[in-house]
Amino acid sequence: MTDSKYFTTTKKGEIFELKSELNSDKKEKKKEAVKKVIASMTVGKDVSALFPDVVNCMQTDNLELKKLVYLYLMNYAKSQP
């Protein structure tokens, strides 16, 4: 499975959509949302508005999801100390 789908062009209301996906009860949906956030961050989009929602994803047993959240935190810790 390729991760290039995360780097597609943005659409209107994407932040709101990501916010709702990050607050989903399904772990897989949360993980996909965090991947989209990381991809947006990688191409230079400001996704700092999603900070509280991404941090809430740390409350999981899924190690991959925790690592993705850590990546997000490290990026914003460097750029906005």
Secondary structure, DSSP 8 states (H G I E B T S, - for coil): --SGGGGS---TTHHHHHHHHHT-S-HHHHHHHHHHHHHHHHTT---GGGHHHHHHTTSSS-HHHHHHHHHHHHHHHHH--
